[in-house]
Amino acid sequence: MQTADQTEVNTTDVTGNAVIRVEDVHKYYELGETRVHALRGVSVEIRRGEFVAIMGASGSGKSTFMNMLGCLDRPSSGRYLLEGIDVSKHDKRALAQIRNQKIGFVFQGFNLLARTTALENTELPTLYTKIANEERQRRAVEALTLVGLASRMEHFPSQMSGGQQQRVAVARALVNRPSILLADEPTGNLDSRTSVEIMEVFQDLNDKGLTIVLVTHEHDVAQFAKRVMVFRDGKIRKDEAVLNRPKASEVLKTLPTLED
């Protein structure tokens, strides 16, 4: 078995081509007689190995943008290229296949099956692939090891803290070795220390080459990313590098330890 450091997350050279390229994207929603212009000509590029935080008030367009990046929705006009593939016109079946192969999702809610172990929860996305059973388990073990849960693989969600459950959710998102990890408010249900612990996991994964796009309303959490985008009125109003980026492992040393 590979060690955590040897596990393939997404180790393509970070200086390579953009993994995400959005070109003049507009998105309209029809709500009765009202037409909502949710995205207004958004263009952006995210390269391999970046760690981007997305912020914005409710109705700013950030959720619509993330749904599009996750192939959960399609633009009304413009193009979205994922690893050079224009997915803008793909049908629902093709988008589902792309989601399973190229995108890992982490949500605010852990969405774990209560009567299923951490290992079995992590294996779930592989059930929709042609991966053999032995390889399926091997990948799940590696993903759990990568997020620091090698000793908790046979535990059920009820036997784990909130932070440990979120780590299982991250491992589940990694098991199919995606090109990008999309995290939607992953620290929203966690206390301050546990939130930093999850950001430590994300920083470690990013250091290994995984491209991460994170939605958060917490400025402190966004500062652990390398780049922050701020949406307002359907447009990106700010897009800048994070200066003096904190290292989550160092911040943890300054925080009190909380009992599970």
C-alpha positions in Angstrom: 0.0 0.0 0.0 1.2 3.5 -0.7 1.8 5.8 2.2 -0.2 9.0 2.5 2.6 11.1 1.0 2.7 8.7 -2.0 -1.0 8.7 -2.7 -2.0 10.2 -6.0 -4.3 13.1 -5.4 -3.7 15.2 -8.5 0.0 15.7 -8.9 0.1 17.3 -12.3 2.6 20.2 -12.6 1.0 23.3 -11.1 2.4 25.4 -13.9 0.4 23.5 -16.5 -2.8 24.6 -18.3 -5.9 25.9 -16.5 -8.0 23.1 -15.0 -11.0 25.6 -15.0 -11.6 28.2 -17.7 -14.8 30.2 -17.7 -15.4 32.5 -20.6 -18.1 35.3 -20.6 -20.7 33.1 -18.8 -24.2 34.4 -18.2 -26.9 32.5 -16.4 -30.6 33.3 -16.4 -33.4 31.8 -14.3 -37.0 32.1 -15.1 -39.1 32.6 -11.9 -42.6 33.0 -13.0 -42.8 36.2 -15.0 -39.5 37.4 -13.5 -36.1 36.7 -15.3 -33.2 36.6 -12.9 -29.7 37.4 -14.3 -27.6 35.4 -11.8 -24.3 35.5 -13.6 -23.4 38.5 -15.7 -20.4 37.8 -18.1 -18.1 36.0 -15.7 -14.7 35.1 -17.0 -12.0 33.5 -14.9 -9.2 31.0 -15.0 -8.1 28.6 -12.2 -4.8 26.7 -12.7 -3.8 23.4 -11.4 -2.7 23.4 -7.8 -4.5 26.6 -6.9 -6.5 27.0 -3.7 -9.3 29.5 -4.3 -11.9 30.8 -1.8 -15.1 32.3 -3.1 -17.1 34.8 -1.0 -20.2 36.9 -1.5 -23.5 37.8 0.0 -26.7 35.8 -0.6 -27.8 36.4 -4.2 -24.3 37.5 -5.3 -24.0 34.6 -7.8 -21.4 32.6 -6.0 -23.7 29.5 -5.5 -24.8 29.6 -9.2 -21.1 29.8 -10.1 -20.2 26.8 -7.9 -23.1 24.8 -9.3 -21.8 25.4 -12.8 -18.2 24.5 -11.8 -19.6 21.3 -10.3 -21.5 20.5 -13.5 -24.8 20.6 -11.6 -26.0 23.4 -13.9 -25.1 24.8 -17.3 -24.5 28.4 -18.4 -27.2 30.1 -20.5 -24.4 31.5 -22.7 -20.6 31.5 -22.6 -18.3 28.5 -22.1 -17.0 26.4 -19.3 -13.9 24.3 -20.0 -12.9 21.7 -17.5 -9.4 20.3 -18.2 -9.8 21.7 -21.7 -13.2 20.0 -22.3 -16.1 22.3 -23.1 -18.8 20.9 -20.8 -21.2 23.8 -21.5 -23.4 21.8 -23.9 -23.2 18.4 -22.3 -26.4 16.6 -21.5 -27.3 15.5 -18.0 -25.9 12.0 -18.4 -22.6 13.3 -19.7 -22.4 15.9 -16.9 -23.0 13.1 -14.3 -20.1 11.1 -15.7 -17.8 14.1 -15.6 -18.9 14.9 -12.0 -18.0 11.3 -10.9 -14.7 11.2 -12.7 -13.3 14.7 -12.3 -14.9 16.5 -9.4 -14.9 15.8 -5.6 -17.6 17.5 -3.5 -17.6 18.4 0.2 -20.6 20.1 1.7 -21.6 21.8 5.0 -23.6 18.7 6.0 -21.4 15.6 6.1 -24.1 13.4 4.4 -22.7 10.2 5.8 -24.7 7.0 6.0 -25.3 6.4 9.7 -25.1 2.6 9.7 -22.1 2.5 7.4 -18.4 2.6 8.5 -16.0 5.3 7.6 -14.4 2.9 5.1 -17.7 2.0 3.5 -18.8 5.6 3.4 -15.6 6.5 1.6 -16.0 3.7 -0.9 -19.5 4.9 -2.1 -18.5 7.0 -5.1 -16.5 4.1 -6.5 -19.7 2.0 -6.8 -20.6 4.0 -9.9 -17.4 3.1 -11.6 -15.9 -0.1 -13.0 -13.2 -0.3 -10.3 -12.7 -3.8 -8.9 -13.6 -4.4 -5.3 -10.0 -4.8 -4.2 -9.0 -1.5 -5.8 -12.1 0.2 -4.4 -11.1 -0.7 -0.8 -7.5 0.2 -1.4 -8.4 3.6 -2.6 -10.7 4.2 0.3 -8.0 3.2 2.8 -5.5 5.5 1.1 -8.0 8.4 1.1 -8.8 7.9 4.8 -5.1 7.7 5.6 -4.5 10.9 3.7 -7.0 12.8 6.0 -5.6 11.3 9.2 -8.3 8.6 9.9 -6.2 5.5 9.4 -7.3 4.4 12.9 -11.0 5.2 12.5 -11.8 3.2 9.4 -14.2 0.8 11.0 -16.0 3.5 13.1 -19.5 4.5 12.4 -20.4 8.3 12.2 -22.0 8.1 15.6 -18.6 7.1 17.0 -16.8 10.1 15.5 -16.7 13.9 16.2 -18.0 16.4 13.8 -14.5 17.1 12.5 -13.8 13.4 12.0 -17.1 13.0 10.1 -16.1 15.9 7.8 -12.7 14.2 7.2 -14.6 11.1 6.1 -16.6 13.4 3.7 -13.3 14.8 2.4 -11.9 11.2 1.9 -15.1 10.2 0.1 -14.6 13.2 -2.2 -11.0 12.1 -3.0 -11.6 8.4 -3.6 -12.1 8.7 -7.4 -9.0 10.9 -7.6 -10.7 14.0 -9.0 -9.1 16.9 -10.9 -10.7 19.5 -8.5 -12.2 19.5 -5.0 -15.3 21.8 -4.6 -16.1 22.5 -1.0 -19.3 24.4 -0.1 -19.2 25.9 3.4 -17.3 22.8 4.7 -16.7 24.4 8.1 -20.2 25.8 8.5 -21.2 23.2 11.1 -17.9 23.1 13.0 -16.4 24.9 15.9 -13.4 27.2 15.5 -10.7 24.7 16.3 -12.2 22.0 14.2 -12.6 24.4 11.3 -8.9 25.1 11.4 -8.2 21.4 11.5 -10.2 20.9 8.3 -8.4 23.8 6.7 -5.1 22.0 7.7 -6.3 19.0 5.7 -7.2 21.2 2.7 -3.8 22.9 2.8 -2.0 19.5 3.0 -4.0 18.2 0.0 -3.3 21.4 -1.9 0.4 21.1 -1.1 0.2 17.6 -2.8 -1.2 19.2 -6.0 -5.0 19.1 -5.6 -6.9 22.0 -7.0 -9.4 23.3 -4.4 -12.3 25.8 -4.8 -13.9 26.7 -1.5 -17.1 28.6 -0.8 -17.2 30.3 2.6 -18.8 33.3 4.3 -16.0 33.3 7.0 -13.2 35.7 6.3 -10.9 33.8 8.7 -11.4 30.6 6.7 -10.9 32.3 3.3 -7.5 33.5 4.4 -6.2 29.9 4.4 -6.7 29.8 0.6 -4.1 31.2 -1.8 -6.6 33.4 -3.7 -9.9 35.0 -2.9 -12.7 35.9 -5.3 -15.6 38.1 -4.2 -18.9 38.0 -6.0 -21.5 40.7 -6.1 -24.5 41.2 -8.4 -23.5 38.3 -10.6 -19.9 39.5 -11.2 -16.5 38.9 -9.8 -15.8 42.2 -8.1 -12.5 41.2 -6.4 -9.9 38.6 -7.3 -6.6 38.7 -5.5 -3.9 36.7 -3.9 -3.9 36.2 -0.1 -1.1 38.0 1.5 0.5 36.7 4.7 -1.4 33.5 4.3 -1.6 31.6 7.7 -0.5 28.0 8.0 -3.3 26.1 9.6 -0.9 23.7 11.4 0.7 26.7 13.1 -2.6 28.4 14.0 -3.7 25.1 15.7 -0.8 25.4 18.1 -2.3 28.7 19.4 -5.8 27.3 19.9 -7.1 25.4 23.0 -7.8 21.7 22.6 -11.5 20.9 22.7 -12.8 17.6 24.0 -14.9 15.6 21.4 
